[in-house]
Structure formats: C-alpha cells, structure tokens
Amino acid sequence: MVDQQWGGVRQRVVALGALPSSGMVFGSLGHGWVLEDPLTDDGLAELEAQVGVVLPEDYRSFLTSVGAGGAGPAYGLFPVRRVQGRWRWEGDGADLADLSMLARPFPDHGPDPDDLDALLAVRPEEEDFDEVEDFDEVEDFDEVEDFDDAFEAWDERWGALMFAPERTAGAIVISHLGCAQREWLIISGTYRGTVWSDCRADDADLRPLLDPAGKPVTFTRWYIDWLQEAELAAHPPA
C-alpha cells in the first residue's frame, strides 16, 4: 500500500519527466527523470538489518512507495542498491558515509569554530610565496614546491578536522549539487530525519537546511518542495 504522504508522487514525477520542458529543471540531465523501482518490504528489512538501524520513517516509506532513488533534488536522489548481496547507496560522494557507523548518533556539534578560524588563518596562499617569473631557474621550481608542500601539509590538518568519519556518523549522502557540494540525510541522533547541507569543500561546516520558519527540513519537505518547484519550472507562466 502506498504511504498516504507519498500518494501520487511517483506519477507526478513520471508525468513531469514526459514534458518537453522538463529539461528546464536544474539537474534533470543528471537523473533523466528515472525513478528506481520501490524496495520490497523484504528488501527494506534486509537493508536495515545490514546497516544496523531503522531508517527515518518518511524516507523508508518513500523507498517502498515511490522508488529506491533516482529523480529528485539537484542531480537526483542517490539510489540504494543491493550489489553482490550487500546494500549500499550509490552516487558522487556516497562513499563518504561510513555505513558501519549509521547506528551512531550524528554529532550535535561540528568542530570548534575557534579551531576552524585558527586553521583558516594560517592557510597558505600562493601570493605569500615569492612570485615565479622564470621557470628556467631552479630556485623558482623550489618556490613552487615550497607552496605545494605547505598547502599539502595544511590540507592534511584541515581534512583531519573537517572530514573525520566521526563528523558524519549516523548519516548518509543523498544528493550531489555539483562543485563537491552535497546533502546528507541524518539517520540517527537528535537530528534524525532532517537534511543537512555539506559545503566543506568551500571551508564551511555541515549545517541543517531550514524552512522559511527556521525549522529543520525533513526528508518529506525536502523532496516535495523540490517536486513542486520542478513542476513550476517546467510550467512557466505564459
């Protein structure tokens, strides 16, 4: 039986994708308006048994009522698939999520802002190194290498602080927005069922998506808002 909140959603997506103007929707070339088949109840049970946690209610009902992934916000909702007997999410950056840590609570707080500011303050900048004017001179190559070595050392410190597996425990990547920006669905912990933006590639910590009232966006709100906006984009006012 189709969950009430998802009634008609799959049909709306299919109808939208059939429109000649559907290509006007951002990211549609990525997902091609294809929705995976829904999971069976047995498939969902096996998935949850393997990851060791019950998925948020609205997401799990989406998987069995609408589809296991495909057409959705940005370049699409990452599909969950069974590959060689094991379930996994697939997509650009999906492997950033450690599935063995999904039952652990998603952290209530990220790295200390003061620690982030202090590290950003010492980030090497190329202009701080001597300008390279003549690559025929050996010392110029040394100057380039000095900057590269300094930045690599700094980047390792940044990665250890921002991309530690513990930072995204209890969460999965569900969508890719391009330019290494992604969105996560929180599976466990205080923020269970909400969607977070990941702009760590732009030196910003993860943060929750908020609705106009300032409330955290749930998976249902995230998907339905996208669908409504996509329908408007594909049906521009005359």
C-alpha positions as CSV (number, residue, x, y, z in Angstrom):
1,M,0.0,0.0,0.0
2,V,1.3,3.5,-0.9
3,D,2.0,5.6,2.2
4,Q,-0.5,8.4,2.3
5,Q,2.1,11.2,2.2
6,W,3.5,9.8,-1.0
7,G,0.3,9.1,-2.8
8,G,0.6,10.2,-6.4
9,V,4.2,11.4,-6.1
10,R,5.7,8.7,-8.4
11,Q,3.0,9.5,-11.0
12,R,3.7,13.2,-10.8
13,V,7.4,12.7,-11.3
14,V,6.8,10.4,-14.3
15,A,4.4,12.9,-15.8
16,L,6.8,15.8,-15.3
17,G,9.6,13.9,-17.0
18,A,7.5,13.3,-20.0
19,L,7.1,17.1,-20.6
20,P,9.2,18.6,-23.4
21,S,10.1,21.4,-21.0
22,S,11.3,19.0,-18.2
23,G,14.9,19.7,-19.3
24,M,14.5,23.2,-17.8
25,V,14.6,21.8,-14.3
26,F,18.1,22.1,-12.8
27,G,19.9,18.7,-12.5
28,S,17.4,16.8,-14.7
29,L,20.1,15.8,-17.2
30,G,21.8,14.0,-14.3
31,H,18.8,11.9,-13.2
32,G,17.0,11.8,-16.5
33,W,13.6,11.7,-14.6
34,V,14.2,8.0,-14.0
35,L,12.9,6.6,-10.7
36,E,14.2,3.2,-9.5
37,D,11.7,0.6,-8.6
38,P,10.4,0.7,-5.0
39,L,12.0,-1.6,-2.5
40,T,10.0,-4.6,-1.3
41,D,9.3,-4.9,2.4
42,D,11.8,-7.8,2.5
43,G,14.4,-5.7,0.7
44,L,13.9,-2.8,3.2
45,A,14.2,-5.2,6.1
46,E,17.4,-6.7,4.8
47,L,18.9,-3.2,4.2
48,E,18.1,-2.1,7.7
49,A,19.4,-5.4,9.1
50,Q,22.7,-4.9,7.3
51,V,23.2,-1.2,8.3
52,G,22.0,-2.0,11.9
53,V,19.5,0.8,12.2
54,V,15.9,1.6,11.2
55,L,15.8,4.4,8.7
56,P,13.7,7.6,9.3
57,E,10.0,6.8,8.8
58,D,9.3,9.1,5.9
59,Y,12.4,8.0,4.0
60,R,11.8,4.3,4.5
61,S,8.2,4.8,3.3
62,F,9.5,6.7,0.2
63,L,11.7,3.8,-0.6
64,T,8.8,1.3,-0.6
65,S,6.1,3.6,-2.0
66,V,7.9,5.8,-4.6
67,G,11.3,4.4,-5.5
68,A,14.7,3.4,-4.2
69,G,16.2,6.6,-5.7
70,G,16.6,8.5,-8.9
71,A,14.7,11.6,-10.0
72,G,14.9,14.2,-7.2
73,P,16.6,17.4,-6.0
74,A,19.6,18.7,-7.8
75,Y,21.2,15.8,-9.7
76,G,18.9,13.2,-8.2
77,L,18.3,11.2,-5.0
78,F,21.1,8.7,-4.6
79,P,19.7,5.2,-5.1
80,V,20.2,2.4,-2.6
81,R,21.0,-0.9,-4.4
82,R,21.9,-4.5,-3.5
83,V,25.3,-5.3,-5.0
84,Q,26.7,-8.8,-4.5
85,G,24.5,-9.4,-1.5
86,R,25.2,-6.1,0.2
87,W,23.2,-2.9,0.2
88,R,24.8,0.4,-0.5
89,W,24.0,3.9,-1.6
90,E,25.5,4.9,-5.0
91,G,26.3,8.4,-6.3
92,D,29.0,11.0,-6.4
93,G,30.3,11.1,-2.8
94,A,28.0,8.4,-1.5
95,D,31.1,6.6,-0.2
96,L,31.8,9.5,2.2
97,A,29.3,7.9,4.5
98,D,30.6,5.1,6.7
99,L,27.7,2.6,6.7
100,S,29.2,0.8,9.7
101,M,28.6,4.0,11.8
102,L,24.9,4.6,10.8
103,A,23.6,3.5,14.2
104,R,25.8,6.0,16.0
105,P,24.2,9.4,16.7
106,F,25.0,12.2,14.3
107,P,27.1,14.7,16.3
108,D,25.2,17.6,17.7
109,H,28.1,19.9,17.1
110,G,30.9,20.0,14.5
111,P,34.5,21.2,15.0
112,D,35.0,24.1,17.4
113,P,34.6,27.3,15.4
114,D,37.6,28.8,17.0
115,D,39.7,25.8,15.8
116,L,38.4,26.3,12.3
117,D,39.1,30.0,12.3
118,A,42.6,29.5,13.7
119,L,43.4,26.9,11.0
120,L,41.9,29.0,8.2
121,A,44.0,32.0,9.4
122,V,47.2,30.0,8.6
123,R,46.1,28.6,5.3
124,P,49.0,29.0,2.8
125,E,48.3,31.5,0.0
126,E,50.3,31.3,-3.2
127,E,50.8,35.1,-3.2
128,D,52.6,34.8,0.1
129,F,55.4,32.9,-1.7
130,D,57.9,34.5,-4.0
131,E,56.4,35.1,-7.4
132,V,57.7,32.7,-10.0
133,E,59.0,34.7,-13.0
134,D,61.4,32.4,-14.8
135,F,60.9,28.7,-14.7
136,D,64.3,28.2,-16.2
137,E,65.8,29.0,-12.8
138,V,66.0,26.0,-10.4
139,E,65.1,28.1,-7.4
140,D,61.8,29.1,-9.0
141,F,60.8,25.4,-9.0
142,D,61.8,25.3,-5.4
143,E,59.5,28.2,-4.6
144,V,56.6,26.4,-6.3
145,E,57.4,23.2,-4.4
146,D,57.6,25.2,-1.1
147,F,54.0,26.4,-1.6
148,D,52.7,23.0,-2.7
149,D,54.4,21.3,0.3
150,A,53.0,23.9,2.7
151,F,49.5,23.6,1.3
152,E,49.6,19.8,1.3
153,A,50.6,19.9,5.0
154,W,47.8,22.4,5.8
155,D,45.2,20.4,3.8
156,E,46.0,17.3,5.8
157,R,45.3,19.2,9.0
158,W,42.1,20.6,7.5
159,G,40.9,17.2,6.3
160,A,41.6,15.6,9.7
161,L,39.4,18.3,11.3
162,M,36.6,18.6,8.8
163,F,36.4,15.2,7.2
164,A,36.9,12.9,10.1
165,P,34.5,9.9,9.7
166,E,33.0,10.8,13.2
167,R,31.7,14.1,11.8
168,T,29.1,12.3,9.6
169,A,28.4,9.3,11.8
170,G,24.7,8.4,11.6
171,A,24.2,10.0,8.2
172,I,24.1,9.1,4.5
173,V,24.8,11.3,1.4
174,I,21.5,11.5,-0.6
175,S,22.3,14.1,-3.3
176,H,25.0,15.9,-5.2
177,L,24.6,19.6,-6.1
178,G,27.8,19.9,-8.1
179,C,31.2,21.5,-7.2
180,A,31.7,19.0,-4.4
181,Q,28.6,20.2,-2.5
182,R,26.3,17.5,-1.2
183,E,23.3,16.9,1.0
184,W,23.0,14.4,3.8
185,L,20.1,12.7,5.5
186,I,20.6,12.2,9.2
187,I,19.7,8.6,10.2
188,S,20.5,8.6,13.9
189,G,20.6,11.0,16.8
190,T,19.0,14.3,17.7
191,Y,18.6,15.4,14.1
192,R,17.2,12.2,12.8
193,G,15.1,12.6,9.6
194,T,16.5,16.0,8.7
195,V,18.5,17.0,5.7
196,W,21.9,18.9,6.0
197,S,24.0,20.8,3.5
198,D,27.6,19.9,3.1
199,C,29.8,22.7,1.8
200,R,33.0,21.6,3.4
201,A,34.7,22.0,0.0
202,D,34.1,25.7,0.5
203,D,35.5,25.7,4.0
204,A,32.1,25.6,5.7
205,D,30.9,23.0,8.2
206,L,27.8,21.0,7.7
207,R,24.6,22.8,8.5
208,P,20.9,21.9,8.6
209,L,18.6,23.0,5.8
210,L,15.9,25.3,7.3
211,D,12.4,26.1,6.0
212,P,11.2,29.8,5.9
213,A,10.1,29.5,9.5
214,G,13.6,28.4,10.6
215,K,12.7,24.8,11.2
216,P,14.9,21.9,10.1
217,V,13.8,20.5,6.7
218,T,12.6,16.9,6.9
219,F,13.1,14.4,4.0
220,T,9.5,14.7,3.0
221,R,9.7,18.5,2.9
222,W,12.9,18.3,1.0
223,Y,11.5,16.1,-1.7
224,I,8.0,17.6,-2.0
225,D,9.4,21.1,-2.1
226,W,11.7,20.1,-5.0
227,L,8.8,18.4,-6.8
228,Q,6.6,21.5,-6.6
229,E,9.4,23.8,-7.7
230,A,10.2,21.4,-10.6
231,E,6.6,21.5,-11.7
232,L,6.6,25.3,-11.7
233,A,9.9,25.4,-13.6
234,A,8.5,23.0,-16.3
235,H,5.3,25.0,-16.5
236,P,6.5,28.6,-16.7
237,P,3.8,31.3,-16.7
238,A,2.5,32.3,-20.1
